[in-house]
Amino acid sequence: MKTKVIGLIMIGLTNLMFAQQNFLAVNDVSSTNLNKKKATIESNHSFVNAVENYDQSSQIKALRKKMLEFNIEDLNVYSENDPSNYDIVLKNGKNKIAVTYNQQGDILNCDEYFYNVRLPLSLQKEIIKKHPGWSFVSTKYHMAYEKNKKVKTKYKVLIKKGEETKTIVIRE
Protein backbone atom coordinates (compact mmCIF):
# COMPACT_ATOMS: atom_id res chain seq x y z
CA MET A 1 0.00 0.00 0.00
CA LYS A 2 2.85 2.32 0.90
CA THR A 3 4.50 1.77 -2.50
CA LYS A 4 1.24 2.51 -4.31
CA VAL A 5 0.84 5.82 -2.49
CA ILE A 6 4.45 6.77 -3.19
CA GLY A 7 3.99 5.75 -6.82
CA LEU A 8 0.90 7.94 -7.18
CA ILE A 9 2.73 10.88 -5.64
CA MET A 10 5.65 10.41 -8.04
CA ILE A 11 3.29 10.24 -11.03
CA GLY A 12 1.59 13.43 -9.84
CA LEU A 13 4.95 15.20 -9.51
CA THR A 14 6.06 14.23 -13.01
CA ASN A 15 3.38 16.48 -14.48
CA LEU A 16 5.09 19.46 -12.86
CA MET A 17 8.46 18.76 -14.51
CA PHE A 18 9.66 20.03 -17.87
CA ALA A 19 11.87 17.89 -20.11
CA GLN A 20 14.00 18.41 -23.18
CA GLN A 21 12.66 15.26 -24.80
CA ASN A 22 9.23 13.78 -25.21
CA PHE A 23 8.79 10.07 -24.48
CA LEU A 24 6.32 7.54 -25.78
CA ALA A 25 6.19 3.80 -25.24
CA VAL A 26 4.42 1.60 -27.77
CA ASN A 27 3.67 -1.66 -26.03
CA ASP A 28 2.39 -3.94 -28.75
CA VAL A 29 3.53 -3.31 -32.30
CA SER A 30 1.09 -5.79 -33.80
CA SER A 31 -2.01 -4.09 -32.39
CA THR A 32 -0.93 -0.46 -32.71
CA ASN A 33 -1.37 1.65 -35.82
CA LEU A 34 2.18 2.98 -35.95
CA ASN A 35 1.73 5.42 -38.77
CA LYS A 36 -0.65 6.73 -41.32
CA LYS A 37 2.03 8.28 -43.50
CA LYS A 38 5.22 6.26 -43.95
CA ALA A 39 8.52 8.01 -43.35
CA THR A 40 10.93 7.44 -46.19
CA ILE A 41 13.89 5.16 -45.64
CA GLU A 42 16.01 7.68 -47.51
CA SER A 43 15.77 10.09 -44.57
CA ASN A 44 17.42 7.43 -42.40
CA HIS A 45 19.89 6.09 -44.96
CA SER A 46 22.82 6.45 -42.53
CA PHE A 47 21.05 4.10 -40.09
CA VAL A 48 20.11 1.60 -42.80
CA ASN A 49 23.66 1.58 -44.22
CA ALA A 50 25.19 1.15 -40.75
CA VAL A 51 23.05 -1.78 -39.64
CA GLU A 52 22.20 -3.49 -42.92
CA ASN A 53 22.82 -7.21 -42.64
CA TYR A 54 21.04 -9.57 -45.02
CA ASP A 55 21.60 -12.58 -42.76
CA GLN A 56 19.64 -11.34 -39.74
CA SER A 57 16.65 -12.88 -38.06
CA SER A 58 13.22 -12.08 -39.46
CA GLN A 59 12.20 -10.89 -35.96
CA ILE A 60 14.88 -8.19 -36.06
CA LYS A 61 14.01 -7.18 -39.61
CA ALA A 62 10.27 -6.94 -38.86
CA LEU A 63 10.59 -4.72 -35.78
CA ARG A 64 13.28 -2.62 -37.45
CA LYS A 65 10.93 -2.08 -40.41
CA LYS A 66 8.27 -0.74 -38.04
CA MET A 67 10.88 1.61 -36.59
CA LEU A 68 11.86 2.91 -40.04
CA GLU A 69 8.21 3.44 -41.00
CA PHE A 70 7.33 5.22 -37.76
CA ASN A 71 6.11 8.77 -38.38
CA ILE A 72 6.64 11.12 -35.44
CA GLU A 73 4.16 13.60 -36.90
CA ASP A 74 1.38 11.18 -35.89
CA LEU A 75 2.25 11.61 -32.19
CA ASN A 76 -0.06 13.71 -30.04
CA VAL A 77 2.97 15.43 -28.49
CA TYR A 78 4.56 16.34 -31.85
CA SER A 79 4.92 20.05 -32.57
CA GLU A 80 6.48 21.63 -35.65
CA ASN A 81 7.48 24.64 -33.56
CA ASP A 82 9.20 22.69 -30.77
CA PRO A 83 12.68 21.42 -31.74
CA SER A 84 12.46 18.35 -29.47
CA ASN A 85 13.78 14.85 -29.73
CA TYR A 86 11.32 11.99 -29.39
CA ASP A 87 12.15 8.77 -27.53
CA ILE A 88 10.07 5.84 -28.76
CA VAL A 89 10.07 2.24 -27.53
CA LEU A 90 8.76 -0.42 -29.89
CA LYS A 91 8.07 -3.85 -28.36
CA ASN A 92 7.14 -7.24 -29.65
CA GLY A 93 7.06 -9.72 -26.78
CA LYS A 94 10.38 -9.52 -24.93
CA ASN A 95 12.08 -7.93 -27.93
CA LYS A 96 12.33 -4.16 -28.06
CA ILE A 97 13.86 -1.24 -29.87
CA ALA A 98 14.41 2.07 -28.08
CA VAL A 99 14.97 4.83 -30.63
CA THR A 100 15.41 8.61 -30.53
CA TYR A 101 14.13 10.66 -33.44
CA ASN A 102 14.78 14.34 -34.03
CA GLN A 103 12.03 16.77 -35.08
CA GLN A 104 12.50 15.85 -38.77
CA GLY A 105 12.07 12.11 -38.06
CA ASP A 106 15.76 11.22 -38.45
CA ILE A 107 17.09 8.47 -36.19
CA LEU A 108 19.68 9.90 -33.78
CA ASN A 109 20.36 6.76 -31.76
CA CYS A 110 18.92 3.33 -31.25
CA ASP A 111 19.27 0.36 -28.90
CA GLU A 112 17.89 -3.01 -29.96
CA TYR A 113 17.37 -5.93 -27.57
CA PHE A 114 16.32 -9.32 -28.95
CA TYR A 115 16.04 -12.70 -27.25
CA ASN A 116 16.22 -16.17 -28.77
CA VAL A 117 16.68 -14.99 -32.33
CA ARG A 118 18.42 -16.95 -35.04
CA LEU A 119 22.13 -16.18 -35.25
CA PRO A 120 23.61 -15.12 -38.58
CA LEU A 121 24.88 -18.17 -40.46
CA SER A 122 28.51 -17.01 -40.25
CA LEU A 123 28.32 -16.86 -36.43
CA GLN A 124 26.59 -20.24 -36.25
CA LYS A 125 29.38 -21.80 -38.33
CA GLU A 126 32.07 -20.14 -36.20
CA ILE A 127 30.57 -21.45 -32.94
CA ILE A 128 30.00 -24.94 -34.33
CA LYS A 129 33.59 -25.06 -35.60
CA LYS A 130 35.07 -23.97 -32.24
CA HIS A 131 32.67 -26.07 -30.13
CA PRO A 132 31.86 -29.34 -31.95
CA GLY A 133 29.12 -31.41 -30.34
CA TRP A 134 27.60 -28.47 -28.46
CA SER A 135 24.01 -27.37 -29.05
CA PHE A 136 22.47 -23.90 -28.95
CA VAL A 137 20.23 -23.19 -25.94
CA SER A 138 19.49 -19.47 -26.12
CA THR A 139 20.70 -16.21 -27.67
CA LYS A 140 20.62 -12.55 -26.71
CA TYR A 141 21.33 -9.79 -29.21
CA HIS A 142 22.04 -6.14 -28.47
CA MET A 143 22.81 -3.45 -31.04
CA ALA A 144 23.70 0.15 -30.18
CA TYR A 145 23.60 2.75 -32.94
CA GLU A 146 24.51 6.41 -32.66
CA LYS A 147 24.40 8.63 -35.73
CA ASN A 148 27.85 9.13 -37.32
CA LYS A 149 29.49 6.58 -34.99
CA LYS A 150 30.38 2.92 -35.36
CA VAL A 151 27.59 0.45 -34.65
CA LYS A 152 28.21 -1.87 -31.68
CA THR A 153 26.66 -5.31 -31.69
CA LYS A 154 26.88 -8.08 -29.13
CA TYR A 155 25.58 -11.64 -29.15
CA LYS A 156 25.45 -13.73 -25.97
CA VAL A 157 24.98 -17.37 -26.84
CA LEU A 158 24.32 -20.11 -24.31
CA ILE A 159 25.46 -23.51 -25.54
CA LYS A 160 25.16 -26.92 -23.92
CA LYS A 161 26.86 -30.30 -24.10
CA GLY A 162 25.40 -32.89 -21.74
CA GLU A 163 25.17 -31.22 -18.33
CA GLU A 164 27.84 -28.61 -19.11
CA THR A 165 26.89 -25.13 -20.35
CA LYS A 166 28.96 -22.24 -21.68
CA THR A 167 28.17 -18.65 -22.50
CA ILE A 168 29.88 -17.23 -25.56
CA VAL A 169 30.01 -13.47 -26.11
CA ILE A 170 30.61 -12.22 -29.65
CA ARG A 171 31.15 -8.52 -30.31
CA GLU A 172 31.17 -7.08 -33.79
C-alpha positions in Angstrom: 0.0 0.0 0.0 2.8 2.3 0.9 4.5 1.8 -2.5 1.2 2.5 -4.3 0.8 5.8 -2.5 4.4 6.8 -3.2 4.0 5.8 -6.8 0.9 7.9 -7.2 2.7 10.9 -5.6 5.6 10.4 -8.0 3.3 10.2 -11.0 1.6 13.4 -9.8 4.9 15.2 -9.5 6.1 14.2 -13.0 3.4 16.5 -14.5 5.1 19.5 -12.9 8.5 18.8 -14.5 9.7 20.0 -17.9 11.9 17.9 -20.1 14.0 18.4 -23.2 12.7 15.3 -24.8 9.2 13.8 -25.2 8.8 10.1 -24.5 6.3 7.5 -25.8 6.2 3.8 -25.2 4.4 1.6 -27.8 3.7 -1.7 -26.0 2.4 -3.9 -28.7 3.5 -3.3 -32.3 1.1 -5.8 -33.8 -2.0 -4.1 -32.4 -0.9 -0.5 -32.7 -1.4 1.7 -35.8 2.2 3.0 -35.9 1.7 5.4 -38.8 -0.6 6.7 -41.3 2.0 8.3 -43.5 5.2 6.3 -43.9 8.5 8.0 -43.3 10.9 7.4 -46.2 13.9 5.2 -45.6 16.0 7.7 -47.5 15.8 10.1 -44.6 17.4 7.4 -42.4 19.9 6.1 -45.0 22.8 6.4 -42.5 21.0 4.1 -40.1 20.1 1.6 -42.8 23.7 1.6 -44.2 25.2 1.2 -40.8 23.0 -1.8 -39.6 22.2 -3.5 -42.9 22.8 -7.2 -42.6 21.0 -9.6 -45.0 21.6 -12.6 -42.8 19.6 -11.3 -39.7 16.7 -12.9 -38.1 13.2 -12.1 -39.5 12.2 -10.9 -36.0 14.9 -8.2 -36.1 14.0 -7.2 -39.6 10.3 -6.9 -38.9 10.6 -4.7 -35.8 13.3 -2.6 -37.5 10.9 -2.1 -40.4 8.3 -0.7 -38.0 10.9 1.6 -36.6 11.9 2.9 -40.0 8.2 3.4 -41.0 7.3 5.2 -37.8 6.1 8.8 -38.4 6.6 11.1 -35.4 4.2 13.6 -36.9 1.4 11.2 -35.9 2.3 11.6 -32.2 -0.1 13.7 -30.0 3.0 15.4 -28.5 4.6 16.3 -31.8 4.9 20.0 -32.6 6.5 21.6 -35.6 7.5 24.6 -33.6 9.2 22.7 -30.8 12.7 21.4 -31.7 12.5 18.4 -29.5 13.8 14.9 -29.7 11.3 12.0 -29.4 12.2 8.8 -27.5 10.1 5.8 -28.8 10.1 2.2 -27.5 8.8 -0.4 -29.9 8.1 -3.8 -28.4 7.1 -7.2 -29.6 7.1 -9.7 -26.8 10.4 -9.5 -24.9 12.1 -7.9 -27.9 12.3 -4.2 -28.1 13.9 -1.2 -29.9 14.4 2.1 -28.1 15.0 4.8 -30.6 15.4 8.6 -30.5 14.1 10.7 -33.4 14.8 14.3 -34.0 12.0 16.8 -35.1 12.5 15.9 -38.8 12.1 12.1 -38.1 15.8 11.2 -38.5 17.1 8.5 -36.2 19.7 9.9 -33.8 20.4 6.8 -31.8 18.9 3.3 -31.3 19.3 0.4 -28.9 17.9 -3.0 -30.0 17.4 -5.9 -27.6 16.3 -9.3 -29.0 16.0 -12.7 -27.2 16.2 -16.2 -28.8 16.7 -15.0 -32.3 18.4 -17.0 -35.0 22.1 -16.2 -35.2 23.6 -15.1 -38.6 24.9 -18.2 -40.5 28.5 -17.0 -40.3 28.3 -16.9 -36.4 26.6 -20.2 -36.2 29.4 -21.8 -38.3 32.1 -20.1 -36.2 30.6 -21.4 -32.9 30.0 -24.9 -34.3 33.6 -25.1 -35.6 35.1 -24.0 -32.2 32.7 -26.1 -30.1 31.9 -29.3 -32.0 29.1 -31.4 -30.3 27.6 -28.5 -28.5 24.0 -27.4 -29.1 22.5 -23.9 -29.0 20.2 -23.2 -25.9 19.5 -19.5 -26.1 20.7 -16.2 -27.7 20.6 -12.6 -26.7 21.3 -9.8 -29.2 22.0 -6.1 -28.5 22.8 -3.5 -31.0 23.7 0.1 -30.2 23.6 2.8 -32.9 24.5 6.4 -32.7 24.4 8.6 -35.7 27.8 9.1 -37.3 29.5 6.6 -35.0 30.4 2.9 -35.4 27.6 0.4 -34.6 28.2 -1.9 -31.7 26.7 -5.3 -31.7 26.9 -8.1 -29.1 25.6 -11.6 -29.1 25.4 -13.7 -26.0 25.0 -17.4 -26.8 24.3 -20.1 -24.3 25.5 -23.5 -25.5 25.2 -26.9 -23.9 26.9 -30.3 -24.1 25.4 -32.9 -21.7 25.2 -31.2 -18.3 27.8 -28.6 -19.1 26.9 -25.1 -20.3 29.0 -22.2 -21.7 28.2 -18.6 -22.5 29.9 -17.2 -25.6 30.0 -13.5 -26.1 30.6 -12.2 -29.7 31.1 -8.5 -30.3 31.2 -7.1 -33.8 
